[in-house]
Amino acid sequence: MTEKRKPPIRQRPIQVKFFVDEKELDLIKQKMAQMGTDNMSAYLRKMAIDGYVVNLDMPELRELTSKMKRISNSENQIVVVAIKLNVPSEYSLMKEDEYSYLSQRIKIMDRLYHFNHRIDGVLVEQSKSECMIFTTKKIIETETNQYKDFYLLDVLREVSAVPVYIGIGYGKTANESKYNAYESMKKMERSRQNSVYIVFENGEVMGPLETGRGAKKQDSFDEKFYRAATETGLSVNTIYKIFGGIVKEEKADFTSRELAAICGVSVRTMDRIILKLCDAGYCEVISEKLMHKSGRPSRILRLHPLQIYNG
């Protein structure tokens, strides 16, 4: 009489099942391919145990919410720029590569925060390889010369040894813009190339975009605003507010309080902005005037818009 063979003793005796549709299965396989593994059981187990959930209830988002309350027209439509670095997962990183990876990530984030400052945006780090920048249509289109030169991609290429994906989303709400940014990101992941795609609120897609490095016109209107922002250390949006506002007023001499009202900031904040403008030669103090019977006299400031428009 033959004895029944006992089943092998498994190291992991408990089986866990879950259901997916075809699209989700395809996405899982794509992510497995990116990690260089074909063992679905090991991949899913590792992601379930060591994966993490991103909590978006962050101070940056509360700051974003306060900014969104001031949005009132199409020029200030919310636009989301999603950036993803196709870095190896922690599961496949070797110990000797960790220093190289962390050093590279510091350089990348430095470039992203610099870009975020230039466009007066709100940057939210969602994970070690993904982040989003919330800005407005007017600012991002001005900064990129109507997307003819999305130089951020080249800037990141210079310091990144891994593919960089940038997706831009437009929408009627911040949530819709974020969704469209992710949709554009999916297109890049399928192409597996360093590129930029845009998904507009009506579903239209633009891309892949050219970076256009070196293709800018030397004397373009937008280029002069970029230069002023760089020379003063202010954002392009701040430069627009100040010089756009004084052109509408049809005069060149202002007090700090008048400029603060034009830009919608406090007098103290405007004083810091004026200091940077004066240091860069875009503004000068021409006199002082007593505005009230008591108190210190107010400075009379002369701004030089022609240095931007004709310089």
matplotlib code that plots the C-alpha trace (Angstrom):
import matplotlib.pyplot as plt

x = [0.0, 1.5, 1.5, 0.0, 2.7, 2.3, 2.1, 5.2, 5.3, 5.2, 7.0, 3.9, 0.9, -1.8, -3.2, -4.6, -6.7, -8.1, -9.7, -8.6, -9.9, -7.8, -6.5, -5.4, -3.7, -1.9, -0.8, 0.6, 2.6, 4.0, 5.2, 6.7, 8.6, 9.9, 11.3, 12.8, 10.8, 8.3, 7.4, 3.9, 3.5, 6.8, 6.0, 2.5, 3.6, 6.4, 4.1, 1.4, 3.9, 6.4, 4.2, 2.7, -0.4, 0.2, -1.7, -2.5, -3.7, -0.7, 0.1, 1.1, -2.4, -4.0, -1.8, -3.0, -6.7, -6.2, -4.7, -7.5, -10.1, -8.5, -8.8, -11.5, -10.7, -9.3, -5.8, -5.7, -7.1, -5.4, -2.8, -1.0, 2.5, 3.2, 6.8, 7.8, 11.3, 11.5, 13.9, 14.4, 12.2, 13.6, 13.0, 15.6, 18.1, 21.4, 23.0, 25.9, 23.5, 21.6, 24.1, 24.2, 20.4, 19.9, 22.6, 20.9, 17.4, 18.7, 20.0, 16.7, 14.5, 16.7, 16.0, 12.3, 12.0, 13.9, 11.4, 8.5, 9.8, 10.0, 6.4, 5.1, 3.6, 2.8, 5.0, 3.7, 6.0, 3.8, 6.5, 10.3, 9.8, 6.7, 5.6, 3.1, 3.3, 0.1, 0.2, -1.9, -2.4, -1.0, 2.2, 3.1, 2.4, 4.5, 7.3, 7.5, 6.9, 3.5, 5.1, 7.6, 10.4, 9.6, 13.2, 12.5, 12.9, 16.4, 17.3, 16.3, 18.0, 21.3, 21.2, 19.2, 20.5, 16.9, 14.0, 12.0, 8.3, 6.4, 2.6, 0.6, -3.2, -5.8, -9.2, -12.0, -11.0, -7.8, -8.9, -9.7, -6.4, -4.6, -6.5, -5.6, -1.9, -2.0, -3.6, -0.8, 1.7, 0.3, 1.0, 4.7, 5.0, 3.8, 6.3, 9.1, 10.9, 11.9, 9.0, 6.2, 2.5, -0.5, -4.1, -6.5, -9.9, -11.8, -9.7, -7.4, -3.8, -0.7, 2.7, 5.3, 6.6, 10.0, 12.2, 13.3, 16.5, 18.3, 15.3, 14.1, 14.1, 16.7, 14.5, 11.1, 8.8, 8.6, 12.4, 12.7, 10.3, 12.3, 15.5, 14.0, 12.8, 16.3, 18.0, 15.7, 15.2, 11.4, 8.9, 7.7, 4.2, 5.3, 7.1, 4.0, 1.8, 4.0, 4.9, 1.5, -0.2, 1.9, 1.4, -2.4, -2.0, -0.2, 2.4, 5.8, 6.0, 4.3, 4.5, 5.0, 1.4, 0.1, 2.3, 1.1, -2.5, -1.8, -0.2, -2.5, 0.2, 1.1, 3.2, 5.9, 6.0, 6.1, 9.0, 11.0, 10.1, 11.1, 14.5, 15.2, 13.9, 16.2, 19.2, 18.6, 18.1, 14.4, 13.3, 14.8, 13.8, 13.4, 12.0, 10.1, 6.7, 4.7, 1.3, -0.2, 0.4, 2.1, 4.3, 7.3, 7.3, 6.6, 9.2, 8.3, 9.5, 10.1, 9.9, 11.5, 9.1, 10.9, 13.9, 11.7, 9.5, 12.2, 15.4]
y = [0.0, 3.3, 6.2, 9.5, 12.2, 15.1, 18.5, 20.6, 22.8, 26.4, 29.2, 31.3, 29.1, 31.8, 32.8, 36.2, 36.9, 40.1, 41.0, 43.5, 44.5, 44.3, 47.9, 47.4, 44.1, 45.8, 48.7, 46.1, 44.4, 47.7, 48.6, 45.1, 45.6, 48.9, 47.0, 44.3, 41.4, 38.9, 37.4, 38.8, 37.1, 38.6, 42.0, 42.3, 41.0, 43.5, 46.4, 45.4, 45.2, 48.0, 50.3, 53.4, 55.6, 59.3, 61.6, 64.8, 66.7, 68.9, 72.5, 73.1, 72.1, 74.4, 77.2, 76.2, 76.4, 79.9, 80.9, 79.2, 81.5, 84.4, 82.9, 84.6, 84.5, 82.2, 83.7, 82.5, 79.0, 76.4, 74.3, 71.3, 70.3, 66.6, 65.4, 61.8, 60.4, 56.8, 55.8, 52.2, 51.1, 50.7, 47.0, 46.8, 49.4, 48.0, 49.5, 50.9, 52.8, 54.5, 57.4, 58.1, 58.0, 60.3, 62.7, 62.9, 63.4, 66.4, 68.1, 67.3, 68.7, 71.8, 72.5, 71.9, 74.2, 76.9, 76.5, 76.6, 79.8, 81.4, 80.6, 81.5, 78.0, 75.5, 72.4, 69.2, 66.2, 63.1, 60.5, 60.1, 60.0, 62.1, 65.7, 68.2, 72.0, 74.0, 77.3, 79.3, 79.3, 82.8, 82.1, 78.8, 79.9, 83.0, 81.1, 78.6, 81.1, 79.5, 76.0, 76.7, 76.3, 74.0, 74.3, 72.5, 69.2, 70.1, 71.4, 68.1, 66.0, 67.7, 66.3, 63.1, 59.8, 58.3, 59.2, 62.3, 62.5, 65.8, 65.9, 69.1, 69.2, 72.0, 71.9, 73.9, 72.8, 71.9, 68.3, 68.2, 69.7, 67.1, 64.3, 65.6, 65.9, 62.2, 61.4, 63.1, 61.3, 57.9, 58.8, 59.5, 56.3, 54.3, 56.1, 55.7, 58.8, 62.1, 64.2, 66.6, 66.2, 68.4, 67.4, 70.3, 70.6, 69.5, 66.3, 67.6, 66.4, 68.3, 66.6, 65.5, 69.1, 70.3, 71.9, 74.5, 75.3, 78.0, 78.8, 81.8, 85.2, 87.3, 90.4, 88.7, 90.4, 87.4, 87.0, 90.4, 89.5, 86.3, 88.4, 90.8, 88.0, 86.4, 89.7, 90.7, 87.2, 87.8, 85.5, 86.3, 86.7, 89.5, 91.3, 91.1, 92.4, 95.4, 96.6, 95.6, 97.6, 100.7, 100.8, 100.8, 103.7, 105.7, 107.1, 106.1, 107.5, 105.6, 105.1, 101.7, 101.7, 102.4, 99.6, 97.2, 97.9, 97.2, 93.9, 92.9, 92.4, 94.1, 97.2, 95.3, 92.7, 95.4, 97.1, 93.9, 93.7, 97.3, 96.7, 93.9, 96.1, 99.0, 96.7, 95.5, 99.0, 98.7, 101.2, 104.2, 106.5, 110.0, 111.9, 111.7, 113.2, 113.7, 112.1, 112.9, 115.5, 113.0, 110.0, 109.4, 110.6, 108.2, 107.4, 108.4, 105.6, 105.8, 102.5, 102.0, 99.9, 100.9, 98.9, 95.9, 96.9, 98.5, 97.4]
z = [0.0, -1.1, 1.3, 0.2, -0.3, 2.1, 0.5, 0.9, 3.9, 2.6, 4.3, 3.8, 4.2, 4.0, 0.5, -0.1, -3.2, -4.7, -8.0, -10.7, -14.2, -17.4, -17.2, -13.6, -14.4, -17.3, -15.0, -12.5, -15.2, -16.4, -12.9, -12.6, -15.8, -14.5, -11.5, -13.6, -12.1, -13.5, -10.1, -9.5, -6.1, -4.8, -6.3, -4.8, -1.5, -1.3, -2.3, 0.1, 3.0, 2.3, 0.2, 1.8, 1.5, 0.8, 3.2, 1.3, 4.4, 4.4, 5.3, 1.7, 0.6, 3.1, 1.7, -1.7, -0.6, 0.6, -2.8, -4.7, -3.0, -4.8, -8.3, -10.4, -14.1, -16.8, -16.6, -13.0, -13.8, -11.7, -13.5, -12.0, -13.0, -12.0, -12.0, -11.7, -11.5, -12.7, -9.9, -8.8, -6.0, -2.5, -3.0, -5.7, -4.5, -3.4, -0.3, -2.3, -4.5, -1.7, -1.3, -5.1, -5.2, -2.2, -3.5, -6.9, -5.4, -3.3, -6.5, -8.3, -5.5, -5.4, -9.1, -8.5, -5.6, -7.5, -10.4, -7.9, -6.5, -10.0, -10.8, -7.3, -7.0, -4.2, -4.3, -2.7, -2.3, -2.6, -2.4, -2.9, -6.7, -7.3, -6.6, -7.8, -8.4, -8.2, -10.2, -12.7, -16.4, -16.8, -14.9, -16.3, -19.9, -19.4, -17.8, -20.6, -23.5, -24.3, -23.8, -26.6, -24.1, -21.1, -19.9, -16.6, -18.4, -19.5, -16.0, -14.5, -17.1, -16.2, -12.7, -13.1, -14.4, -14.6, -16.9, -15.9, -16.7, -16.6, -16.9, -17.0, -16.3, -16.7, -15.1, -13.7, -10.2, -8.5, -8.3, -12.1, -12.9, -10.7, -12.4, -15.9, -14.8, -13.9, -17.2, -19.1, -16.9, -18.0, -21.7, -20.8, -18.8, -21.8, -24.1, -21.5, -22.7, -21.1, -22.3, -21.4, -22.1, -21.4, -20.9, -21.1, -19.3, -22.5, -22.8, -25.6, -25.4, -26.4, -26.6, -26.5, -26.1, -27.3, -24.6, -27.1, -25.4, -27.2, -29.3, -27.3, -29.0, -27.5, -27.2, -26.5, -24.0, -21.8, -21.7, -20.1, -17.3, -16.7, -16.5, -14.1, -11.9, -11.9, -11.2, -8.3, -6.8, -7.1, -8.8, -12.4, -11.0, -8.6, -11.4, -13.5, -10.7, -10.0, -13.5, -14.9, -12.2, -12.5, -16.3, -15.7, -13.2, -15.9, -13.5, -12.3, -8.7, -5.9, -2.1, -0.5, 0.6, -3.0, -4.4, -1.6, -2.6, -6.3, -5.5, -2.7, -0.1, 3.2, 3.4, 5.2, 2.5, -0.2, 1.6, 1.2, -2.5, -3.0, -1.4, -4.0, -6.8, -5.8, -5.4, -9.0, -10.4, -11.2, -8.5, -6.7, -3.8, -5.2, -2.1, 1.1, 1.8, 5.0, 4.3, 7.7, 10.4, 12.6, 11.9, 9.7, 6.1, 3.3, 0.7, -2.9, -5.2, -8.9, -10.8, -14.2, -16.3, -19.5, -18.3, -18.8, -21.7, -23.8, -22.1]

ax = plt.figure().add_subplot(projection="3d")
ax.plot(x, y, z, "-o")
ax.set_aspect("equal")
plt.show()
